[in-house]
Amino acid sequence: MENESKPDTGPPGVPVPADDTPEVLNKALSGLSSRWKNWWVRGILTLAMISFFFFIIYLGPMVLMLIVLCVQIKCFQEIIHIGYSVYHSYHLPWFRTLSWYFLLCVNYFFYGETVTDYFSNLVQREEPLRILSKYHRLISFAMYLTGFCMFVLSLVKKHYRLQFYMFGWTHVTLLIVVTQSHLIIHNLFEGMIWFIVPISCVICNDIMAYMFGFFFGRTPLIKLSPKKTWEGFIGGFFSTVVFGILLSYVMAGYSFFVCPVEFNSDHNSFEVDCEPSDLFQLQDYALPAALESLTGWPTLRLYPFQIHSISLSAFASLMGPFGGFFASGFKRAFKIKDFANTIPGHGGIMDRFDCQYLMATFVNVYIASFIRGPNPAKVVQQLLALRLDQQLHIFNSLKTHLTERGLLEEEA
C-alpha cells in the first residue's frame, strides 16, 4: 500500500493552529500594530493567569495538587499531539492508545509512592489500601510490562524504526513531564512556600525578561530563540532576585505557607499548622564593613529562607530559561511556533511551563541537599505501622540507648 511504502524520513511540519485570540480583544486592539497587539494580549492574559494562580493558592494544597496533575496531562497531550500530527499518515497502530496507557502507568507508580510516603496512617487503616501499598511496585511493573508487550505486538514491517522512534518519544515525554510534576508535588509537601516562590520566580523572570527585551532589547541572546535578548536576560535576572527576596520576606511570616503539608488521618484533611522552623525565624546578620558604612546599618534582619531564595531566584533567571531554549529547539525541529493555542498570545500550556519543570528538579535537589533533615513525625508514622512486638522491640532498644547516653535514669 502507498502508506506502507513511505520511508522514515525527517518529520514534515505540524499544521499551524489558527489564531485563538478572543474576538473582544481582536476588536479592542484592531487599531494597533501586530507588535503592540501581541504585547497587550500577552499582558492581559498574563494578569488573568496570575489571578488564577492566586485563587488556587487560596483554595489550598489539595487543589494545587489537582492543578499540577491537570497541567501535567495537558502538557503530555500537547507533546504527544505533535507526534501524532506529524506521523498520523503512517497509520501507526496503537500509538496514541499506548502513549496514554504509559501515562496512566507512570502516574499510578508515582502517585502510589506519594500516597505510601505521606498518607501512611490512612493506608494502614484501610485494608484495600494496605494491600495495594504492599504490592504497589509489583502492580506498577505488571502494568508497564503489559504496555511493553502491547507495543511489541503492534510492530509493523517497514515502520519498525519509526515505531521505536515514537516509543522513545513517549518515554522522553513521560520523563520530562510526569517525573517533574511528581517532584513539584513533593516540593509542595515540604511547605507551600517551596512551591510558590520557585514558580513565582520563573513567572517573574519570564515577565521581566519580556518587558526589558521589548523596550530595551537590542542584542540577540541565542539563535534558538531570536526574540530573546541580552538586555532582557540581564534585566530579568536582577528583577527576579529582588522579587524573590521580597516575596520570601512576605510569605515567611505565615504558617500557612511555611509549614509542611501533612495529612491528618483523624480529620481526613490536609493541615498546614506547625511551629515554624529556624528557617522561617527572623535573625540578625552582620553586614560587611563596606555595606555598613554605606547604609549605616550594623546588622540586617532577615529570614534565613530569604538567603535561600537568592539561589532559587538565580537558578530561575540563569538556568530556567534553558528549559525554554530547549523547547524552542524542539519547536523549530517540527516547524511550529507554539505547542498549542490554548492561551492566546502565549501558546500552549507547555509553552508556559517549559521552564517550570527544570525548576522543579532543582528545588527538589536543593531541599534534599541543604534543607531536609530527619522528619520525626514521619518516623513515628512508620513505627505505628509496625506490629506491636516490633514496636515494643524498638521501644526497648531506644530506651537502652537513651539510658546509656545518660538522658534517662536507670531503673532501680
N, C-alpha and C positions, 0 to 999 in steps of 0.2 A: 504494500500500500504506500501511497505517497507520503503519509506522515511518518511511516516507519523508515523511510529512506533518507530522512533528514540527518545530516551529520551533526554531531555535538559540537557546534562551533560557538563562538562568543555570543553573549546574550544580546538580543535586539533591545531597542529602547522600550521602556514601560510607557503605556498610554498616559498622557498628562491629564490629571483631573481638571475639571472645569473650575473656574473661579467660584468660590462658595461664599463670597462676601455678602452679608445681609443686604437686601435691597435698600433698606432705610439708610445704611451707611453709604451705599453707592450714590444715592440721590443727594445726601447731605454733602458729600465730598466730590461731587461731579465736576466742580469748577477748579479743582486742584490738579497739579501735575501728578504723574504717577508716583514720583518720589515722595512728595508730601502726602499724597493719599495713602500710600503704604505706611508712612510714619504715623498718621492718625489712626489708621485701622489697627496697627500693631499696638499703639498706645492704649486705645480704648479696650481692646481685648485683653491686654496685659493687666489693666486695672480690674477687669472683670474676673480674671483668673486669680489675682491676688486676693480679691474679696472672697472668692470661693474658698481659697486656701485658709483664710482666717476663719471662715464659717465652719469648715470641717475640723479645724483645731478646737474650736469651741465645743463641737459635738463629742470630743473625747477620743481616747486611743483606739477603741474598738472600730469606730467609723474610719479613723485614719488607716487602720489595717485593711479594712474592706476597700478603701480607695486605692491603696497600694496594689491590692490584688486586681482591681478593675483596670488600673493603669498598666499593670504587667500584661494582662490578657490583650488589651488594645494594642500595646507595643508589639507583642508577638504577632497579632493578626496583621499589622501593617507590614512587618518584615516578611512574613510568610506570603502575604498577598503579592508582594513584588516578585517573589519566585514563581508564584502561580501565574501571574500576568505574563511573565517572560516565557515560561515553558508550557503553558496550558495547551498550545497547539500540538505538543508531542503526545498528548493523552497518556501521561504517566499515571499508571493505576495507583490508587490509594494515597497519592501524595498528600493531599490536604487532610484526609482522614487520619493517616499515620502521624502527621505533624501535630494535630490536635490531641491525638491519643498520647503521644510522648509528652505533651504539655501537661496532660492530666497525671501521667505517671510521676513526673518530676515534682509537680505541686503536691501530690499525695505524699511523696517521700519527705520533702522539706517541711511542709506544714505538719506532718505527723511527728517529725523530730521536734518541732516547736511545741506542739501540744505536750509531748512527753517531757520536755525540759521545763516548761513554765506552768503546766497545769497538772502536775503530778498528783496533787491531792484529789482533784476531780477524777483523774484516770484511775487511781486506786480505789475510789469509792464506787465506780460503776464497773460491773463485771464485763460487759461487752468492750468497753474502752480498755480495760486491763488486758484482755486477750489481744485486741488489736495492737496495743502498745508493745506487748511481749513479742509478737511476731511481725512487727511493723516492717522491719528491713527485709524479711523473707517475702512478705506480701509485695513490697515495692519491687524487689528483684523479679518476682514472678510476673508482675505486670509489665515491667520493661522487657523481660525475655519474650513475652507474648508479642509485643510490638516488634521486637527484633525478628522473630520468626515470620511475622506477617510481612515485614519488609523483604526478607529473603524470598518468600513465596511470590512476591509481587514483581520480582525482577523480570524484565522483558528483553529478549535478544535485540541487539542493535542500540539499546538505550542503557546498557549497563553503566557506562561511565557517567552519563547524565543522572541516573537514579542515585548512584553513590554520591554524586555531587550534591544533589538535593538532600540526601540523608545527612551529609555533613552540614549543609545549610541549616537544617532544622536543629541539629545539636549545638552548633555555634550560637544560634539564636537563643536556645534554651540556656546556654552558659552565660550569655550576655544579659539576658532579660530576667530569667527566673532566679538565677543564683543571686543577682544583685538585689532584686526585690526582697528576697529572703533575708539578705543582710540588712536591708533597710528596716525590716520588722524587728530584727534582733537589736538594732540600734535604738529603736523606739522603746523596747523593753528596758533599756538602760536608763531611760528618762526621756520625756518628750523633748527636752532641750537638745539632746543629741540627734533628734530627728529634725527639729525645726530650724536650728541655727545653720547646719550644713546646707539644707535645702534652700534656706533664705539667702545664704551667701552666694550660692550658684545663681539664684534668680537675680540678686543684686548685681553680680558681676555681668550677667547677660544683659541686663538693662543698661548699666552704666557704660559697658564697652560699646553697646549700640549707640548710646547718646553721644559719647565722646567721639566715636568714629563718624557718626552722622554729621556732627557740627565741626569737628576739627580734623577728621581723618584725611591724611594725605599720603602716608607711606604704607604700601601693601605689606601685610604681615606674612601670609603664606599663600602659595599658589592654589592649594586645595580649596581655599575659601577666599575668593578675590575681594569680597566686601570687607573682610577683616583687616584692620589697620593697626600699626604700632601705637598710634595715639589712643585708639580705643582700648587696646590691650593694657597699656600702662595706666590710663585713666581708670579703667575697670579695676585694676589691682589695688590702687590706693583707696578708691572709694569702697571697695569690698572689705578691706582691712578695717577701716574706720567704722563701717556699718556693722561688722561682726563684733567689734569691741562694744559698741553702744547697745546692740541688740542683746548681747550676753549680759550686760550690766542690768538691763531691764528685766530679763527673764530669770536671772539667777536668784532674784529675791522672792520668787513664788514657788511654793512646794509643788503646785500643780505641774510645773514644768520640770523641776529638777529631781523629783522622787522617781525611783524605778517604778515601772508599771507592773503591778502584781495582781494576780487573780485571787480574789477572796472566795474560797470554796464555801464558806458559810452563807454568803450573800449571793453567790454565783454572779459576781460582777468584778470589774477591774477597779483597782484602787491606786491612787497616786498620793498617798499620805504618808509622811515619814518625817524624821528629824534630818534636815539637810546635812550632808557630809561636809567635811572641811573644804571641799572643792567649791562649795557654794556659801562660804562664810567670809565676810569682808575681812581683809587683812591689810596691814600697813607694809608697804615696800619702800625701802630706802632708795632715793633717786641718786644717780651718779652726780658727781660734783658739778659737771658742766650743766646738766639739766636743772640742778638745784639753784645754781647762780642765775640761770635764765628765767626760771619760773618763780623762784623764791619759796618753793615748797621743799622741805627736807624729806618728806615721805609722800607716797601716793597710796590712797586707799582703794583697793581693787578686790574683786572676787578672783580667786585662782583660776576659775574657769575662763575668765577673760584672757588670761595669758594663753591658755589652750586654744581659745577662739582665733588667735592670731595664726596659729598653724592651720586651723581649718579654713580660715579666710584665704591664706596664702595658697593653699592647695587648690581651693575653688577657683582662684584667679589665675594661677600659673599652670596647673596641670589639668584642671577641669575642662578648659577649652579644647584640650586634645581629644576628649571624647566627641566634641563637636566636629573637630577636624577629621576624625575617623569616620564619622557619619557622613561628612561632606564627600570624602573619598569614595565611600560606598555608593552614595547617590550619583556621583559622577560616573562611576563604573557602569551604572544602569541608565544613565542619561535622564535622570529625573531631578526635579527641583526640590521636592519635598517627599516625605514618606507617604503623606496623605494630605487631604484638605479639610481635616476635622475642625481646625481652628483657623478662621480667616486671618490672613496676614502672618500666620505663624507656621502653617503646615499641619503635620500630624502630631499625635501625642508623642511619638518617638522623637520628633524634631525638638520638642521641649524638654525631653528627659534624657537626651543623649549624654549630657554632662553629669546628670544626677547619678547615673549608675556607677560611673567611675568614682564619684564622690562617696557613694555608699560603701564601697570596698575600703577606701582609705579610712573612713570613720570607724569602721568595724575593726580594722587592723590597729588603728590608733588607740581605741579603747582597750583592746586586748594587750597592747604593748605598754601603755603608760597609765591607764586608769583603773581597769578592773582588778579587783582583788578577790579573795575568797568571800563567798556570799553565805553568811551564817543561816539566813532564812532558807536558802536552797538546800544547805546541808541538813537542816532539821527536817525538811520535807522528805529528803531521801531516806533519812533514818526512820521516819514514821512509816515509810513504805515497806520496811523490812519486817520479817517475822518477829514475834515477841522475844523468842530466845536469842535472836541475833541482836535485837535492841538491848537486851539485858547484858549480853557479852560486851557490846561496845560501851555500855554504861560502866561496867566494872573495869574495863581497860582504861577508860578516861579517868575514872576515879583514882585508880592506882597511879596513873601518870601525874595527875594534879597533886596527889599526896606526896609523891617523890619530889616534885618541884617546890613543895612547901606551901602550896596555895590552899591545901586542905589539911586539917588536923587528922592525925591518925586516930582511929577508933580505939578505945580502951579495950 
